[in-house]
Amino acid sequence: MKTFLTFASTVITCIFAIADSQKFSQDRAAILAMSGAFEVEFNFEEIVSLAEGYELKKPYFADAYELVKVAEDTGKSISLQHLLVVDGKNGPVVIKHWGQIWKYEDHRTLHYEGGNTWLPVTHTNAEVEGTWTQFVTQVDESPRYKAFGSWVHAANTSIWTSRLSTRPLPRREYTKRNDYDLLMATNRHVITPEGWVHQQENRKLVSRKGKRKFLCMETGLNHYRRVSDETSKEGFKLAEEKWDQTRAFWGQVRSCWNKVIADADKPVRYALMVNGNRLMSEMNVLARKAEKGEAIERVAIRDVLTKFLR
């Protein structure tokens, strides 16, 4: 009887291990499915006023092309880099856009506190079991938000939903608005037959002088529709060339930021401007050198970060 119970226990353990392995492979496939060339529509709309006297702003809509490259894949960590392709006066222009770093069973997330300050939060093994963090980085590889959630694969769908997280104002608003301080948001990524969808449920929060209030609820729905013939778009070719020239450089920048966050035992904060320059401006100086084939030493990147970190 004891031998039978031991055998049964072993069989059950193997079944669960196989199921976990299959789920992990499905998770990875869903993340990697977000890479490629896409036509993108960005849609954001404030839908409910939460503060007395607040008037909902006009909906935001924009469209563009994006090339999403797999910057790194180590198995349990996958980095995706978005390259925005827009029309310029003299032809297509490539702009380094946001990045996604997905990590399996990651114990650390980031809580944005406002004032360009992120608080590292450590989670238990039980909390992160089977989950992935999505660490979204800004154009200069600095943090934007990092939350964890689970992929659910049912019928013909794969959907990742994050826990509630906080983040700074989005780029579409931070130069135009100063009436709120941060977003509280839930993210959802849905893999579709034509590409994928990034859905956001946002609340805009005012947090000043010890008082907090929500202005409104906002919904975001960004459609990424795959472009089947990448060569038909001149901008994608240009984006591939630019990425080949700067991939190693931005990989070093990402690595330096990851170390800053991993080693942090207190809030991470950096200055928006130093001596009249933004962090992205100084990183772009180094990136342009990398484009020309110049080797960029890691110490040069660290020196720039040290100048801005507080």
Secondary structure, 3 states (H helix, E strand, C coil): CHHHHHHHHHHHHHHHHHHHHHHHHHHHHHHHCCCEEEEEEEEEEEEEECCCCCCCCCCEEEEEEEEEEEEEECCCEEEEEEEEEEEECCEEEEEEEEEEEEEECCCEEEEEEECCEEEEEECCHHHHCCCEEEEEECCCCCEEEEEEEEEEEECCEEEEEECCEEECCCCCCCCCCCCCCEEEEEEEEEEECCEEEEEEEEEEEEEECCEEEEEEEEEEEEEEEECCCHHHCHHHHHHHHHHHHHHHHHHHHHHHHHHHHHHCCCCEEECCEECCEEHHHHHHHHHHHHHCCCCCCHHHHHHHHHHHEC
